[in-house]
Amino acid sequence: MINATELYAAPLAGANWHKSKYTANNGQCVELAPVPALPAVAIRDSKNLQIPPIRTSNHSMQHFAAALLAGGLVAV
């Protein structure tokens, strides 16, 4: 298990950010990057890079993606 201190201490300088291949080219995208040396991912808003990226473990991201695919998350 990764603790928050360790997760947010990892530098993201030079991170390899990725957008979905399904993203429209309108600058309103979510980007993901692996967190160096940790089994974790960073997530940022491509239109507002001043906001620091959030970070989560690969395990948590996999559960989130599975819930999205299964329709288990509903916008309110």
The 8 nearest C-alpha neighbors of each residue, nearest first, counted from 0:
[[1, 2, 56, 38, 58, 3, 6, 5],
 [2, 0, 6, 3, 5, 56, 37, 38],
 [1, 3, 5, 4, 6, 0, 7, 56],
 [4, 2, 6, 5, 7, 1, 8, 55],
 [5, 3, 7, 6, 2, 8, 1, 9],
 [4, 6, 8, 3, 2, 7, 9, 1],
 [5, 7, 3, 4, 8, 9, 2, 1],
 [6, 8, 4, 9, 5, 3, 54, 10],
 [9, 7, 5, 6, 4, 10, 3, 11],
 [8, 10, 7, 6, 5, 11, 35, 34],
 [11, 9, 12, 8, 35, 7, 34, 14],
 [10, 12, 14, 13, 9, 34, 35, 41],
 [13, 11, 14, 10, 15, 9, 35, 34],
 [12, 14, 11, 15, 10, 16, 35, 32],
 [15, 13, 11, 12, 16, 32, 33, 34],
 [14, 16, 32, 13, 17, 33, 31, 11],
 [17, 15, 32, 31, 14, 30, 18, 33],
 [18, 16, 31, 30, 32, 15, 19, 29],
 [19, 17, 30, 20, 29, 31, 22, 28],
 [18, 20, 21, 22, 17, 30, 29, 28],
 [19, 21, 22, 18, 23, 17, 24, 28],
 [22, 20, 19, 23, 18, 24, 28, 29],
 [23, 21, 19, 20, 24, 28, 18, 25],
 [24, 22, 25, 21, 26, 27, 28, 20],
 [23, 25, 26, 22, 27, 28, 21, 20],
 [26, 24, 23, 27, 28, 22, 46, 45],
 [27, 25, 46, 28, 24, 45, 23, 22],
 [28, 26, 46, 25, 45, 29, 44, 24],
 [29, 27, 45, 26, 44, 30, 22, 46],
 [28, 30, 44, 43, 45, 18, 42, 31],
 [29, 31, 18, 17, 43, 42, 16, 28],
 [32, 30, 42, 17, 16, 41, 40, 43],
 [33, 31, 16, 41, 15, 40, 14, 17],
 [32, 34, 40, 39, 35, 41, 31, 15],
 [33, 35, 40, 39, 37, 41, 32, 36],
 [34, 36, 37, 33, 9, 11, 10, 14],
 [35, 37, 34, 38, 9, 39, 33, 10],
 [38, 36, 39, 35, 34, 6, 33, 1],
 [37, 39, 57, 56, 36, 34, 40, 33],
 [40, 38, 56, 57, 37, 34, 55, 33],
 [39, 41, 33, 34, 32, 55, 54, 57],
 [42, 40, 54, 32, 31, 53, 52, 34],
 [43, 41, 31, 52, 53, 30, 54, 40],
 [44, 42, 52, 30, 29, 45, 53, 31],
 [43, 45, 29, 46, 47, 28, 48, 30],
 [44, 46, 28, 47, 29, 48, 43, 27],
 [45, 47, 27, 44, 26, 48, 28, 29],
 [48, 46, 49, 44, 45, 50, 43, 27],
 [47, 49, 50, 45, 46, 44, 51, 43],
 [50, 48, 47, 51, 52, 46, 44, 45],
 [51, 49, 48, 47, 52, 44, 43, 53],
 [52, 50, 49, 53, 48, 43, 44, 42],
 [53, 51, 43, 42, 41, 50, 54, 44],
 [52, 54, 42, 41, 51, 43, 55, 40],
 [55, 53, 41, 40, 42, 52, 6, 39],
 [54, 56, 39, 40, 59, 57, 41, 60],
 [55, 57, 39, 58, 59, 38, 40, 60],
 [56, 58, 39, 60, 59, 38, 61, 40],
 [57, 59, 61, 56, 60, 62, 39, 38],
 [60, 58, 62, 56, 61, 57, 63, 55],
 [61, 59, 63, 57, 62, 58, 64, 56],
 [60, 62, 64, 58, 59, 63, 57, 65],
 [63, 61, 65, 59, 60, 64, 66, 58],
 [62, 64, 60, 66, 61, 65, 59, 67],
 [63, 65, 67, 61, 66, 62, 60, 68],
 [66, 64, 62, 68, 67, 63, 69, 61],
 [65, 67, 71, 69, 63, 64, 68, 70],
 [68, 66, 64, 70, 65, 69, 72, 71],
 [69, 67, 65, 70, 66, 64, 71, 63],
 [68, 70, 66, 71, 67, 65, 72, 64],
 [71, 69, 67, 68, 72, 66, 73, 65],
 [70, 72, 66, 69, 67, 73, 68, 65],
 [73, 71, 70, 67, 66, 74, 69, 68],
 [72, 74, 75, 71, 70, 67, 66, 69],
 [73, 75, 72, 71, 70, 67, 66, 68],
 [74, 73, 72, 71, 70, 67, 66, 63]]
